[in-house]
Amino acid sequence: MSAFTGLVLWAILFVLCWPIAILLLFLYPLIWLILLPFRLLGFGVTLTLSMIFALFMLPFSLMR
């Protein structure tokens, strides 16, 4: 989600229900820290799968 979209959504939430918006503003760093290991795990899995794909495709790229 882009920063502008997040800001607009937060502003709409602030207008509709400001206590939840303030709570979300304070809890966002904690949620980000909790989700950080899953992001790193996804990055590692992506790198591993791309390396395996490159190893399988190596003979075909060498034949070219």
Secondary structure, 3 states (H helix, E strand, C coil): CCHHHHHHHHHHHHHHCHHHHHHHHHHHHHHHHHHHHHHHHHHHHHHHHHHHHHHHHHHHHHHC
